[in-house]
Amino acid sequence: MFEVSVEEVKRLLDADQPIWLLDVREPQELAICALPGAEHIPMLHLFTGTVQTKAQQDDPIIVFCHHGIRSLEAAQYLRINGYGNAFSMSGGVHAWAARVDPSMNRY
C-alpha cells in the first residue's frame, strides 16, 4: 500500500525533506483548517484534469484529505498517471489534528 502516517509526514517536514503536500479537499474544508505550504486541488478537478499539480513526476508527493479516503484514491490516480512517488497521508487532517497538532481546527 502507498500510505504514510501523519507522524512520518511530520518527521519529513521537520527534517526539511523535499516533499510536495497536495490537499484534495473542497474549498469549504480548506477554510476550516489547512497545512501550511500545501498545494490545493479539489479531487474532482484533479481527476478531470481541470487543474494539474505543479509537482514534478519524480517529486515525493503526500496527498491528504479529511480522513484519508479521497487522498488514497488521488494518490493511486497520480501513480497511474506517472507520479510514482505519490502517497496518501493516512487519517488525513483529522489524524494530523489529533496526533500532531491539537491546536488545529477539526470538523
Secondary structure, 3 states (H helix, E strand, C coil): CCEECHHHHHHHHHCCCCCEEEECCCHHHHCCCCCCCCEECCHHHHHHCCCCCCCCCCCCEEEECCCCHHHHHHHHHHHHCCCCCEEEECCHHHHHHHHCCCCCCCC
